[in-house]
Amino acid sequence: MEVILIRHGDPDYENDTLTERGHAEARALGESLRDAQIDAIYVSPMGRAQRTMEYTARARGMEATILPWLHELDGHFGGGRWCWNVPGPETLERDSLPGWLDWHEGSPYGTLMRPQWEELARSFDALMAEYGYVREGFRYRVERPDTSVIACFCHAGVILTALSYLLNWPLPLVYSHLSYDPTGVTRLAWQEMDGYATPRAKTINDLSHLARMGEPWRSK
């Protein structure tokens, strides 16, 4: 089982679509994924994710399924700040590192993000269960092995928050140490042993497809 998490292209947030550069990025991504194994495509209901997905879907002749829970999270916790953009030196100005289960305690965005983290975890686990992987504790019980590759087109906040849950990393550490660029690609492969599986990151925020973009796009 493999899951591909893809952020939308360079956004026009005001109109919830892509900029000219974003379309170029999405086109390059679609070309790079034309012949890759992808068995199902899921997408956020938001316009910028759907515009990005369309290039890949057209290149492959596939239809996408909209999943409402892939909608961007509410990371705005005041003062015009978004939790996944808080600088690491600020987050880590503390005596001890946050834990995976108690990261929300003492975090300025803990009250905002904890319920969203939990809901995203439940939704992702429900999707994985459809493919035969049922969450038990920190790993997945394999009810039926599956070789499918699914692609999810969504948003930086969704992807980073999902990685916290799937890789068992405290959310503030993910936000502090990982960046996520437009059309960044993360690949997670489920490693199986003795009837259980855990996801392993093959790539995180891969942007190699942008080499397909001609000037002036590459110069940004």
C-alpha positions in Angstrom: 0.0 0.0 0.0 1.3 3.4 -0.9 -0.2 6.9 -0.3 0.9 10.0 -2.2 0.2 13.3 -0.5 0.3 16.3 -2.9 0.0 20.0 -2.1 -1.8 22.3 -4.6 0.2 24.5 -6.9 1.1 28.2 -6.3 -2.1 29.6 -4.9 -4.4 32.5 -5.7 -5.9 32.4 -2.2 -8.4 35.3 -2.9 -10.1 33.4 -5.7 -9.3 29.9 -4.4 -7.5 28.9 -7.6 -4.0 28.8 -9.0 -1.7 31.5 -10.2 -0.1 31.3 -13.7 2.9 29.8 -12.0 0.7 27.3 -10.1 -0.8 26.1 -13.4 2.7 25.5 -14.7 3.7 23.6 -11.6 0.6 21.5 -11.8 1.1 20.8 -15.5 4.7 19.6 -14.8 3.4 17.4 -11.9 0.8 15.9 -14.2 3.4 15.0 -16.8 5.7 13.4 -14.2 2.8 11.3 -12.9 1.4 10.3 -16.3 2.9 6.8 -16.2 3.3 6.3 -12.5 1.2 3.7 -10.7 -1.9 5.5 -9.3 -5.0 3.4 -8.7 -7.2 6.1 -7.1 -7.2 9.9 -6.9 -8.8 11.8 -3.9 -9.0 15.5 -3.7 -10.0 18.4 -1.4 -13.2 20.2 -2.2 -11.2 23.5 -2.5 -10.6 25.0 -5.9 -6.8 25.3 -5.8 -6.4 21.6 -5.0 -8.9 20.6 -7.7 -7.2 22.7 -10.3 -3.9 21.1 -9.5 -5.4 17.6 -9.5 -7.0 18.1 -13.0 -3.7 18.1 -14.8 -2.8 14.7 -13.4 -6.3 13.2 -13.8 -6.4 14.3 -17.5 -2.9 13.0 -18.2 -4.0 9.6 -16.9 -7.6 9.6 -18.0 -8.8 9.1 -14.4 -11.7 10.6 -12.3 -11.1 11.9 -8.8 -13.2 11.4 -5.7 -13.8 14.5 -3.5 -13.2 14.0 0.2 -14.5 16.9 2.3 -12.0 16.2 5.1 -9.1 17.0 2.8 -10.3 20.6 3.0 -7.5 22.9 4.4 -7.5 23.1 8.2 -8.1 26.2 10.2 -4.6 27.1 11.4 -5.2 30.8 12.1 -4.8 31.3 15.8 -4.6 35.1 15.9 -2.6 38.0 14.9 -2.6 37.0 11.3 -0.5 33.9 12.2 -0.9 30.3 11.0 0.3 27.6 13.3 2.3 25.7 10.6 4.2 28.9 9.8 5.4 29.7 13.4 9.2 29.8 13.3 10.9 26.8 14.9 13.1 29.0 17.2 9.9 30.4 18.7 8.2 27.0 19.1 11.3 25.4 20.6 12.0 28.1 23.2 11.3 25.7 26.0 13.0 23.4 28.4 11.7 20.1 27.0 10.4 18.8 23.7 6.7 18.2 23.2 5.5 14.6 23.3 3.4 12.9 20.7 0.4 12.6 23.0 0.7 15.9 25.0 2.0 18.3 22.3 -1.1 20.4 22.6 -0.3 21.3 26.2 1.6 24.5 26.4 1.3 25.2 22.7 -0.3 28.5 21.7 -2.3 26.7 19.0 -3.0 23.5 21.0 -6.6 24.2 21.7 -7.2 25.1 18.0 -5.4 22.2 16.4 -5.9 19.2 18.8 -9.5 18.5 17.7 -8.6 19.0 14.1 -5.6 16.7 14.4 -7.9 14.0 16.0 -10.6 14.4 13.3 -8.1 14.2 10.5 -6.6 11.1 12.1 -10.1 9.5 12.3 -10.9 10.4 8.7 -7.5 9.1 7.3 -7.9 5.8 9.3 -11.4 5.4 7.8 -9.9 5.7 4.3 -7.1 3.2 5.1 -9.7 0.7 6.5 -11.4 0.7 3.1 -8.1 -0.7 1.8 -7.8 -3.3 4.5 -5.5 -1.5 7.0 -7.1 -1.0 10.4 -5.4 1.3 13.0 -4.4 -0.4 16.3 -2.4 1.7 18.6 0.6 3.1 16.7 0.4 0.7 13.8 -2.1 -0.8 11.3 -3.5 -4.3 11.4 -3.5 -5.8 7.9 -6.9 -7.4 7.3 -6.1 -7.9 3.6 -2.8 -6.8 1.9 -3.3 -4.3 -0.9 -0.8 -3.1 -3.5 -2.9 0.0 -4.4 -1.3 3.4 -4.8 -3.6 6.3 -3.9 -3.0 10.0 -4.5 -4.5 12.8 -2.3 -4.4 16.3 -3.6 -4.8 18.7 -0.7 -3.0 21.4 1.4 0.1 22.1 3.4 -1.7 22.2 6.7 -3.5 18.9 6.0 -0.3 17.1 4.9 1.9 18.3 7.7 -0.8 17.4 10.3 -1.4 14.0 8.7 2.4 13.3 8.8 2.4 14.1 12.6 -0.3 11.4 13.1 1.0 8.8 10.6 4.7 9.0 11.6 4.0 9.5 15.3 5.8 12.8 15.4 4.6 15.6 17.8 2.8 18.2 15.7 4.9 21.3 16.8 8.1 19.5 15.7 6.6 18.7 12.3 5.5 22.3 11.9 9.0 23.5 13.1 11.2 21.2 11.0 9.3 20.4 7.8 8.4 22.9 5.0 5.9 22.1 2.3 6.0 23.8 -1.1 3.4 24.1 -3.8 3.1 20.7 -5.6 5.4 19.1 -3.1 5.0 15.3 -3.2 5.3 12.9 -0.2 5.2 9.2 -0.7 4.4 6.9 2.2 4.7 3.1 1.7 3.1 0.7 4.3 5.8 -1.7 5.4 4.2 -5.0 6.5 5.4 -7.6 9.0 3.5 -10.3 10.9 0.1 -9.0 10.0 0.8 -5.4 10.8 2.0 -2.4 8.9 3.5 1.1 9.5 4.0 3.9 6.9 7.6 4.7 5.9 8.4 8.0 4.1 10.0 7.4 0.7 10.0 11.1 -0.1 8.8 14.2 1.7 8.1 17.5 -0.2 9.7 16.1 -3.4 9.9 18.9 -6.1 11.9 17.0 -8.8 9.0 17.3 -11.3 9.6 21.1 -11.4 12.7 20.4 -13.5 10.3 19.9 -16.4 9.3 23.6 -16.1 11.0 26.0 -18.6 12.2 29.5 -17.8 11.1 31.8 -16.3 9.4 29.4 -13.9 12.5 27.6 -12.7 14.2 30.8 -11.7 11.8 31.6 -8.8 
